[in-house]
Amino acid sequence: MAADSSTRTVERALALLSAVCTDGAISLSDAARVVDLSASTALRLLRTLEGSGFVSRDPGGNFRPGASVIQLGALALSHESLVGLCTPHMKKLVAETGESCYLSIPGPGDTGIYIAIVEGTHSIRHTSWVGRSIPLEGSAAGQVLTGEQPERGFAIVRSGVEDDITAIAAPIVIGGRTVAALSIVAPSYRLDETKALKIGGELLRVAGNVLTEPSENHEVA
């Protein structure tokens, strides 16, 4: 009997999570109606999901997918297809800029994680940080992963995580949500403002189309 009750609880929680993810933002009453639960039961389960980071609440009180859902989705994609889809584009960006290109996803807490790199071709270059965490605050990838990049759509941060290093990042969006960041990371002396802005624009274009178009040659150097 206890096992059956636990199974029902899990099924209801998953149904609520599915409703939240499907709508993107949903009120308590609508979520309860969609999964045919009382408001009190739905609220209890949603609070549990919120405590685990699987849902969050916006200022209006609606429930939205939380960081844990986005992270798990990105991790699943990273193991299956995201790295494979991005790698040809990353190689092309490296060939055109000579600078190292990273792919990162949300990590635990207020961090991001580099999950792939194509190293630059310069003798002095940023080398592999794959598997390492970076703070979301003060990093270009962090701005992108938290949706805090400027209106131009990409972020440029100089001497953020490391002194004398410039990072430029743009978002990879799936289902209307940012799941990863594509970044160029290089010594600051090689990236003046004009070149950084040009690379940022190309990163934004590539990141916006990486799931739908093959790698093509676009001059950015």
KOLKOLMI-114837 format. One record per residue (C-alpha): residue number from 1; x, y, z. Coordinates in steps of 0.001 Angstrom, whole numbers. Each point is the difference from the previous one (the first is absolute). Last residue first. Example, Ala and Ser with C-alpha at 12.3 -4.5 7.8 and 13.67 -1.06 7.14 Angstrom:
2
+-----+---------+---------+---------+
: seq :      c1 :      c2 :      c3 :
+-----+---------+---------+---------+
:   2 :   13670 :   -1060 :    7140 :
:   1 :   -1370 :   -3440 :     660 :
+-----+---------+---------+---------+
This chain:
221
+-----+---------+---------+---------+
: seq :      c1 :      c2 :      c3 :
+-----+---------+---------+---------+
: 221 :   38574 :   37245 :  -38514 :
: 220 :   -3759 :    -572 :    -373 :
: 219 :    -328 :   -1745 :   -3384 :
: 218 :   -2943 :   -2359 :    -187 :
: 217 :     574 :   -3559 :   -1222 :
: 216 :   -2940 :   -2212 :     683 :
: 215 :    -875 :   -2534 :    2673 :
: 214 :   -3333 :   -1656 :    -668 :
: 213 :   -3279 :    1640 :     984 :
: 212 :   -2780 :    -574 :    2510 :
: 211 :    1438 :    -685 :    3417 :
: 210 :    2958 :    2368 :    -359 :
: 209 :   -2174 :    2821 :   -1299 :
: 208 :    -161 :    2443 :    2887 :
: 207 :    3428 :    -973 :    1283 :
: 206 :    1525 :     651 :   -3422 :
: 205 :   -1606 :    3420 :    -415 :
: 204 :     778 :    1073 :    3548 :
: 203 :    3586 :   -1182 :    -321 :
: 202 :     298 :    1977 :   -3238 :
: 201 :   -1213 :    3174 :    1683 :
: 200 :    2321 :    -534 :    2929 :
: 199 :    2953 :    -552 :   -2330 :
: 198 :    -667 :    3372 :   -1627 :
: 197 :    -457 :    1702 :    3372 :
: 196 :    3257 :   -1437 :    1308 :
: 195 :    1820 :    1041 :   -3184 :
: 194 :   -1139 :    3612 :     320 :
: 193 :     640 :     143 :    3742 :
: 192 :    3564 :   -1284 :    -236 :
: 191 :     539 :   -3718 :     382 :
: 190 :    3623 :   -1149 :    -259 :
: 189 :    1210 :    1816 :    3127 :
: 188 :   -2841 :   -1523 :    2001 :
: 187 :    1352 :   -3534 :    -178 :
: 186 :   -2772 :   -2245 :   -1333 :
: 185 :   -3285 :   -1741 :     813 :
: 184 :   -2701 :    -396 :   -2675 :
: 183 :   -3229 :   -1269 :    1488 :
: 182 :   -3128 :   -2015 :    -827 :
: 181 :   -2461 :     -96 :    2868 :
: 180 :   -2489 :   -2704 :     905 :
: 179 :   -3620 :    -721 :     875 :
: 178 :   -1586 :    3408 :    -586 :
: 177 :   -3741 :    -441 :    -177 :
: 176 :   -2511 :     564 :   -2819 :
: 175 :    -261 :   -3668 :    -831 :
: 174 :    3743 :    -281 :    -440 :
: 173 :    2233 :    3065 :      99 :
: 172 :    3771 :      42 :    -405 :
: 171 :    1150 :    3302 :    1455 :
: 170 :    2979 :    2172 :   -1004 :
: 169 :    3356 :     519 :    1719 :
: 168 :    3126 :    2150 :    -331 :
: 167 :    2815 :    -492 :    2488 :
: 166 :    3018 :    2270 :     391 :
: 165 :    3014 :   -1050 :    2050 :
: 164 :    2469 :    2471 :    1547 :
: 163 :    -886 :   -1141 :    3527 :
: 162 :   -2133 :   -3134 :     291 :
: 161 :   -3666 :    -566 :     931 :
: 160 :    -956 :    3486 :   -1162 :
: 159 :    3025 :    1752 :   -1469 :
: 158 :   -2068 :    1265 :   -2948 :
: 157 :   -3610 :   -1083 :    -416 :
: 156 :   -1889 :     186 :   -3291 :
: 155 :   -3588 :   -1276 :     -72 :
: 154 :   -2290 :    -778 :   -2917 :
: 153 :   -3577 :     912 :    -943 :
: 152 :     363 :    3663 :    -969 :
: 151 :   -2397 :     689 :    2881 :
: 150 :    2786 :    -648 :    2490 :
: 149 :     447 :   -3436 :    1611 :
: 148 :   -1950 :    -759 :    3167 :
: 147 :   -1769 :   -3160 :   -1152 :
: 146 :    1472 :   -2087 :    2824 :
: 145 :    1950 :   -2277 :   -2357 :
: 144 :    1086 :    3001 :   -2068 :
: 143 :    1313 :    2060 :    2884 :
: 142 :    1715 :   -3082 :    1379 :
: 141 :    1690 :    -736 :   -3321 :
: 140 :    1441 :    3531 :      46 :
: 139 :    1180 :    -361 :    3592 :
: 138 :    -371 :    2338 :    2982 :
: 137 :   -2740 :   -1900 :    1751 :
: 136 :    -665 :   -3423 :   -1440 :
: 135 :    3127 :   -1275 :    1684 :
: 134 :    2029 :   -2499 :   -2011 :
: 133 :     170 :   -3738 :     503 :
: 132 :    2555 :   -2278 :   -1604 :
: 131 :    -922 :   -3114 :   -1964 :
: 130 :    1643 :    1245 :   -3185 :
: 129 :    2435 :    2785 :     879 :
: 128 :    2182 :    -735 :   -2997 :
: 127 :    2592 :    2528 :   -1024 :
: 126 :    -344 :    3739 :    -646 :
: 125 :    2559 :     904 :   -2630 :
: 124 :    3591 :    1093 :    -487 :
: 123 :    1342 :   -2080 :   -2902 :
: 122 :   -3067 :    1068 :   -1954 :
: 121 :   -2213 :   -2708 :   -1508 :
: 120 :   -2839 :     126 :    2483 :
: 119 :   -1303 :   -3006 :    1866 :
: 118 :   -3389 :   -1525 :    -801 :
: 117 :   -1681 :    -395 :    3332 :
: 116 :   -2836 :   -1950 :    1597 :
: 115 :   -1934 :    -317 :    3269 :
: 114 :     946 :    3242 :    1777 :
: 113 :   -2119 :     189 :    3119 :
: 112 :   -1952 :    2986 :    1322 :
: 111 :    -369 :    1059 :    3586 :
: 110 :   -2439 :    1619 :    2407 :
: 109 :   -1249 :   -3228 :    1524 :
: 108 :     932 :   -3116 :   -1906 :
: 107 :     836 :     451 :   -3671 :
: 106 :   -1705 :    1733 :   -2908 :
: 105 :    1499 :    -929 :   -3394 :
: 104 :    3187 :     883 :   -1856 :
: 103 :    1413 :    -396 :   -3523 :
: 102 :    3431 :    1476 :    -569 :
: 101 :    1930 :    1452 :   -2961 :
: 100 :    3732 :     734 :     107 :
:  99 :    1271 :    2742 :   -2295 :
:  98 :    1479 :    -185 :   -3516 :
:  97 :   -2944 :    2095 :   -1220 :
:  96 :   -1072 :   -1695 :   -3235 :
:  95 :    1256 :   -3517 :     704 :
:  94 :   -1242 :     262 :    3578 :
:  93 :   -3465 :    1050 :   -1170 :
:  92 :     -42 :   -2881 :   -2473 :
:  91 :    1025 :   -2480 :    2669 :
:  90 :   -2731 :    1296 :    2307 :
:  89 :   -2569 :    -365 :   -2767 :
:  88 :    1060 :   -3600 :    -630 :
:  87 :     -53 :    -673 :    3787 :
:  86 :   -3457 :    1412 :     711 :
:  85 :   -2129 :   -2864 :   -1262 :
:  84 :    2206 :   -2670 :    1546 :
:  83 :     141 :    1851 :    3303 :
:  82 :   -3774 :     385 :      20 :
:  81 :    -780 :   -3534 :   -1163 :
:  80 :    -122 :   -2705 :    2611 :
:  79 :    2106 :     672 :    3064 :
:  78 :    -316 :    3758 :    -286 :
:  77 :   -3706 :    -314 :    -751 :
:  76 :    -595 :   -1868 :    3224 :
:  75 :    2104 :    2527 :    1880 :
:  74 :   -1954 :    2841 :   -1565 :
:  73 :   -3286 :   -1545 :    1034 :
:  72 :    1287 :    -671 :    3493 :
:  71 :    1202 :    3588 :     344 :
:  70 :   -3251 :    1467 :   -1311 :
:  69 :   -2037 :   -2136 :    2381 :
:  68 :    2292 :     824 :    2931 :
:  67 :    -137 :    3724 :    -767 :
:  66 :   -3744 :     147 :     439 :
:  65 :   -2851 :    -298 :   -2478 :
:  64 :   -2607 :    2673 :     787 :
:  63 :   -2822 :     316 :    2548 :
:  62 :   -2080 :    3158 :      50 :
:  61 :      68 :    2195 :    3092 :
:  60 :     114 :    3316 :   -1846 :
:  59 :    3601 :     600 :    1049 :
:  58 :    1006 :   -3318 :   -1635 :
:  57 :       9 :   -3289 :    1857 :
:  56 :    2509 :   -2775 :    -501 :
:  55 :    -202 :   -3647 :    -974 :
:  54 :    2489 :   -2856 :      69 :
:  53 :    2219 :    1722 :    2545 :
:  52 :    -439 :   -2640 :    2678 :
:  51 :   -1957 :    2328 :    2284 :
:  50 :   -2148 :     994 :   -2955 :
:  49 :    -869 :   -3626 :    -698 :
:  48 :   -1086 :    -409 :    3625 :
:  47 :   -1968 :    3247 :    -212 :
:  46 :   -1626 :   -1291 :   -3177 :
:  45 :   -1048 :   -3171 :    1774 :
:  44 :   -1622 :    1849 :    2892 :
:  43 :   -1620 :    2515 :   -2339 :
:  42 :   -1483 :   -2746 :   -2166 :
:  41 :   -1446 :   -1727 :    3051 :
:  40 :   -1549 :    3234 :    1285 :
:  39 :   -1336 :     963 :   -3430 :
:  38 :   -1751 :   -3340 :    -344 :
:  37 :    1334 :   -2165 :   -2788 :
:  36 :   -1197 :    -702 :   -3550 :
:  35 :    3371 :     382 :   -1732 :
:  34 :   -1074 :    2942 :   -2166 :
:  33 :   -2295 :    1420 :    2692 :
:  32 :    2723 :      86 :    2655 :
:  31 :    2374 :    1727 :   -2394 :
:  30 :   -2666 :    2531 :    -956 :
:  29 :    -782 :     816 :    3625 :
:  28 :    3665 :     308 :     944 :
:  27 :     731 :    2328 :   -2884 :
:  26 :    2129 :   -1012 :   -2963 :
:  25 :    3172 :    1237 :   -1665 :
:  24 :    1900 :   -1903 :   -2702 :
:  23 :   -3239 :   -1749 :    -961 :
:  22 :    1520 :   -3384 :    -821 :
:  21 :    2659 :     210 :    2700 :
:  20 :   -2530 :     805 :    2730 :
:  19 :   -2398 :   -2722 :   -1158 :
:  18 :    2825 :   -2547 :    -159 :
:  17 :    1062 :     908 :    3524 :
:  16 :   -3571 :    -468 :    1164 :
:  15 :    -189 :   -3422 :   -1641 :
:  14 :    3346 :    -908 :    1543 :
:  13 :   -1261 :     960 :    3443 :
:  12 :   -3189 :   -1979 :    -515 :
:  11 :    1895 :   -3090 :   -1132 :
:  10 :    2399 :     275 :    2920 :
:   9 :   -2850 :     291 :    2472 :
:   8 :   -1835 :   -2912 :   -1612 :
:   7 :    3113 :   -2162 :     298 :
:   6 :     425 :     945 :    3647 :
:   5 :   -3609 :    -974 :     733 :
:   4 :     417 :   -3334 :   -1772 :
:   3 :    3169 :    -692 :    1991 :
:   2 :   -1776 :     826 :    3252 :
:   1 :   -2812 :   -2406 :    -896 :
+-----+---------+---------+---------+
